[in-house]
Amino acid sequence: MANPETSEAAAPATNEVLALTGAKIYIAPDEAPIANGIVVMRDGKIVTVAKANAARVPANAKVIDAAGLVVTAGFQNSHVHFMGPGWQAIAMQPAAQLQQQVADMLTRYGVTTAVDTGSSLSNTLALRQRIEAGEVPGPRVLTAGTPFYPENGIPFYLQHLPPVVLRGLYQPATADEAVKLVQQNVAGGTDIIKLFTGSLLTPTDVKPMSIDTARAAATEAHRQQRLVFSHPSNTEGIQVAIAAGVDVLAHTAPNGGPWDKALTTAMLERNMAVVPTLKLWAYELTKANVPADAIARFTETGVLQLKAFAEAGGQVLFGTDVGYMTDYDPTEEYVLMARAGLSPGQILASLTTAPADKFGEKNRRGRVAAGMDADLVVLSADPAEDVRNFAKVRYTIRGGRVIYPRADEGGARRR
């Protein structure tokens, strides 16, 4: 299920033919890789994927010699925010400055689709517009705009915001009010709806959203063909999300303790996906000066929650909460996902095929195959050997156009 107004959005058009040669190509997480292959892209689409000796590179192609490198489908980060100093007044920022910010947070890590789960809608739409106009190389941007909080339930970590900002945050008191706010968000250009089904009023006190309010918001969002994300905070918040019909949990929830079989079964029956954001827990608790052993225990609870969910067959979407987190490097997230028992193939799925499926776009992205969007990542090393290699990006390609080349790589040559 995707926003029908943006699901067909493509990267800025280019007539250039681009080819990658000599690479190891992971066509999809569940298919055997091509050891020495070529990928040819034209007009924003992949036109050829083959073994090197089974296809020709067009004479007019710009060629990147990818011998020794690894190609996968482009990555989706399913939990980001465009907030903080680097993202202020996006419409007015110099293009070069904005391009660097986009690269630092997203494209240098292979992100070709970014899901913003809460931000200033007008500001984020300005980013989308500048990217789609070709002014700033960047990923496809999907956004929740303004999230929904429980009535009188603004999280403690947002209560420092100016009163004028706080008054603009959505805290629907009734189901009817929630429906109207969903309609307002959708009319404004949002792609998903974000509900705080559990909101941290203090570091330990969670206020749940009323089930009636959450269900009304989710039902209207689905009527409008929008996925619904939930920030749960604890097990009660997850139970509200399940009852409401939420599609994606935006976090694990270590505050609630281990996830038992009954909970994971209920989540799977609802076809709910999970964005783990495991690295976030140490980031947050370190800021709060929590002792290292307590941080380790809390993080491990999140790891075990992901393990239980994945072993039950749950759908996992990669996401890191960058933008809120100022440490953009996803390497530790990959390590923690592997600690939870996810194989390199499962992690690749969380970046590619799983989000394409969840967003109703598996016929156009998520795999390296002819006819698919030419959104690709070129890695300098094989993640099957070490999951840290998912973060070692040489090139990020969107719509057949290189939107991030590692600074020390010239790499491209014409034939």
N, C-alpha and C positions, 0 to 999 in steps of 0.2 A: 504494500500500500504506500503510494508516494503521492506527493502533491502533484496533481495533473498539470499544473501550470509550470512546474520546474522539472518534472521527470524527464522531459525531452531536451532539457537545456544541454547544449554542447559547449565545448571549449571554443574560444575564438577561432573562427574558420581559418584554415590554411590550405593552400593548394600544394604545399610542399610534400614530396614523397620522402619518407624517412625509413631507413632500414637499419636493423640491428643484426649483426652477423657474428657467428662463432660462439654464441652464448649457450649456456645451459638454461633451458626454458621450462619453468613449471607452468604447464598449461592450466592446471587446476590442482587443488590440494589432494584430490583422490585419483589423479592420473599420473602415470609414469612420466618423468621429465624427458625432454629431448636433450641429448647430451651435447650436440653441436648443431645448433639450429639457426634459422633466420626468421625475423619478423619484419614484414613490410607493412607500412601504414600510409594511407592516402585519404585525404578529405575527412580526417577525424576518425576514421575507422581502420581496424586491422583488415588487411586484404590477403595476407599470406602468412601462414605459420607452418614451417616445414623443416626437415633435416637439411643441412647445408648443401648436400649433394642432390637434393630432390627439387630444388626451385632456383630460379634466377632472380638476382637483384636488378630492378629496372635501371637502365642506363642513366636516368636523370635523378636517381635517388641520392639524397644526402645519407652517407653511410657512417654509422658508429661501429667501430671495431670493438665488439664485446667479447672477444676471446678471453676466457678465464673469468668472465662475469656471469651473473645469474639474473634472469628475467622472470618477473611475476606480474600478475595483474596489479593495477594501482591499488593503494591502500585506502581504506576508510577509517578515519578516527571518529568514532561515534559519540565522543563526549569532549567537546572543546567549548571555550568561551572567548568571545572577543571583548575583553574588558581589561581595565588597568591602563597604565600610562601609554603603552605602545599602541593602544587601539582607540585613543581619544580622537574625536573630530576626523574620522576617516575620510570624509569627503574633501577635506582641506589639506590633508597631508601630501607632501611631495611624493610623486610616484616612486622614486628611488628609495625613499625612507620606508614607505609602505611595503614595497617589494621585499626589502631586507627583513622586515618584521614577519611577513608571511613566510619567507624562507626559514627564518630562525625557528619558528614554531611548528611549521607544517611541511613545506615541500622538501626541506632537506632530509626529512624522515619518510619520504615516499607518499605523502598524503595527497591523493587526487580528489577525494571527497571528504569534506569536514562537516560534522553535524554539531552546530552550536546549540547547546541546551539551555541557553538563557543569556540575554544581553539586551542592550538598547536596540530595538528593532530597526529604527531609522538608520542608526549607525552601521549595523551589520548589513542592511540592504545596500548602503552606499559602498561597502566593500564588495559585495556581490556584483554590483553594477560596474565597478571599476575593473574587476577581474573579467567579467563577461565581455566588456567593451574592448578587451585586449590591452588596456593601459597598464595593468599590473599582472604579471604572470602569477597564477595561483590556482588553487583547487576549486572544484565546485563547492559552493557554500549552501547548506541547508540550515534553517534556523527555527528555534522555538519562540523567538522574541521574548516577551515578558512571561515568566512562569506564573503558576497559580500556587498560592500558599493557603494554609488553613485560615479560617477567620481568626483575626488577632494572633497570627502565627508566623510572623516574620522571624527567620532564624537569627540567633544571637550575633552571628558574624556579619550580618548586614545592618544591624541596628545603629551602627555609627553613621549610616548614610544621611545626607541632608534631609530635613523634613519634607521638602518638596519632592524628593525622589521616593521616599518611603510612602508618601500618599499616592504615588502612581503605581505601586505594586499591587497586584491582584490578590485580594483576600475575599473571595465570594462567600457571602453569608447564607445563600440559598442555592438550590439547584437551578432555578431560573436565572439567577445572576451568573452562575457558572456558564450556562449555555450562551448567554449574551456575550460574555467575555471571550469564549471560544470563537464565536462568530466574528467578533471584533478583531481578534488576532488573525484569523484566516483572511478576512477582508484586507488586512494590512500587509499580507504577504508571507505569513509564516508557513513552514513546511511540516512541522510537528507541534504537538502540544505537550508541555511539561507540567506535571503536577507534583507538588511536595506532599505526598501522601503521609509523610512523617516529617515534621520540621523541628529542628533542634532549637528550643527556646533558650536552653543553657547547654553547656557541654554534656550534660547527662539527662536532661529533661526533654522528651520528645512529645510534641503535640500532633496527634493524627488529624488528617482531614476527614470530615464526615463522609461516610460511604455514599450517602445520597448525592452530595456535592460532587465527589469524585466520579461517581457513575454517570451523572448527568453530563459532566464535562467530557468524559471518554466517549459516551454515546454520540454526542454531537460532533466530536472530533472524527469519529469513524464515519458518521454520515457525510462529513466533509472530506472524506478520504485522506485523513491525517493519522499517522501513528501517534500513540500516546506513550510518553516516557514518564517514569516515576522516580523521584528521589525519596527513598523509603525511610532511611535513618535507623530503623530497627524492624523486628519481626512484625509488630503491629502495623507498621507502615507498609510492609509487604502484603499483609493480609488485606488491608484496605485496597491496595493496588490490584490484587487478585479479584476481590469482590467487584471492583469498579470496571474490570476488563482492560486493564493497562497492557500494553504490548511489550514494553521494554523497561527493565529496572536499570536505572542509570548508574547504580553502584551496587557492590556487595554491601552488607550491613553488619559489620563486626559487633556493633553495640548490642545486637540481638542474640549473640551466641551462635552455636553451630546450627546448620540447617538440617533438620531430620527428614526422613523419607516422606512423611506426610506433607511437609511444606514443599519439597521439591516436586512431589507428584502433583500437587495443586498448581504449582507454577507451570509444569509441563502440560497439564490439562488445559490451561489457559493459553498455551502456545506462547509463553512469555520468554523473551530473550533477556540476557544479563550482560551488562557492561561492567567488568570487574573493578576497574580503577584501583588496583591493589597498591600501586606506588603512592597513592594519595594519602594513605593512612599514616605512614611514617612521616611524610611531609607535614601533615597537619599536627601530629602529636609532637614532633620536634619543635615546631613553632611555639607550642604550649609548654615546652620544657618538661615534658613527660619523661620519666626515666627510661633508659634504653631497653631494659628488660620488659617493661610494660608495653613499649612500642612493638617489640618483637612478638609478644603474645597477641596483641591486638591485630597486627598484620597477619599472623599465622591463622587467626580465626577467619579472616577474609580469604586467605588461601584455601582453607579447608571448606569454606562455603562454596567457592568456585569448584573445588574438586568434587564435592557432593553433587553439585548441579550438573557438571560436565559428565560425570560417571552415570548419572541418571538419563543422559541423552539430551540435555538442554542445549539450546542454541546460544553461543557466546559471540558477542560483538566486541571487538577491540576498542578501547577508549581510555583516555588518560586524565581528563579534566585539566588539560593545559589551557592556559589563559587565566584560569583561577590559580593553578600552579604555575609559578614562574620558572621552574626547572622543566624545560621542554623535552629533554632527552628521554625517549621511551625505553631505553635499554633495560632498566630495572623492571619495568612492567613485563617485558618478555621473560625475564628470568623468573619472576614470581609466578607467571602463568605456567611456565615449565615445572616449577616446584609443585604446582597444583595438579600435575600429571598430564597437562596438555602436551601432545606431541608437536613437533615443528609443523606438521601438516594441519593439525587442529588450530594452531595459532595463525597459520596462513589463511585458513578458512575464516577465522574471526576478522581478518583484515579484508577479505575479498568476497568469497562466495556467500558467506552467511549474511553480511549486510546487503548484498545485492538481492538475496532472497527475501530478507525481511522487508526491504523497501519496495518489493514487487518489481525488481529490475534485473532479474537473473538472465533475461534474454538479451540484455544489452551490455552488461558489465560483470566483472568479477572473475572472468576467465580470459586466457590468452588464446583466442580463436578467431578465425576469419568471420567478419561481420560484427564483431563486438567493438565497443568504443575503444579507441586507441589510447587507453589510460594504462600506463605501465610503470613499473619500478625496475631499475637496473641496480643490482646489489654487487658490491665488490667481493663478497664471499658468500658461501652457501649456508643458509640458515639450518639446513638439515644437519650440518656438522656442529653448529653452535647457534642457539636462538638469538644471541647477541648480534648476529650478523643481519638480522632484520633491520637493525638501525644503521647499518653501514651502506648508505645509499650513494651510488655514483651518479645516477641520473633519475629524475622524476619526469615522466612524460604524460601530458594530458592532451587528448584530442590530436595525437600525432605530433605534438610540439613539445620540445624540451622546455620545461618550466623551472627546472633546477638542475644545473650541472655542478658537481663538486668543483670548488675553486681551482684545485690543482690538476684538473682534467681538461685537456683540449679535446681529445677523443674523436671528434667528428671530422670526417674527411669526405670530399666529394669524388665520385667516380664519373 
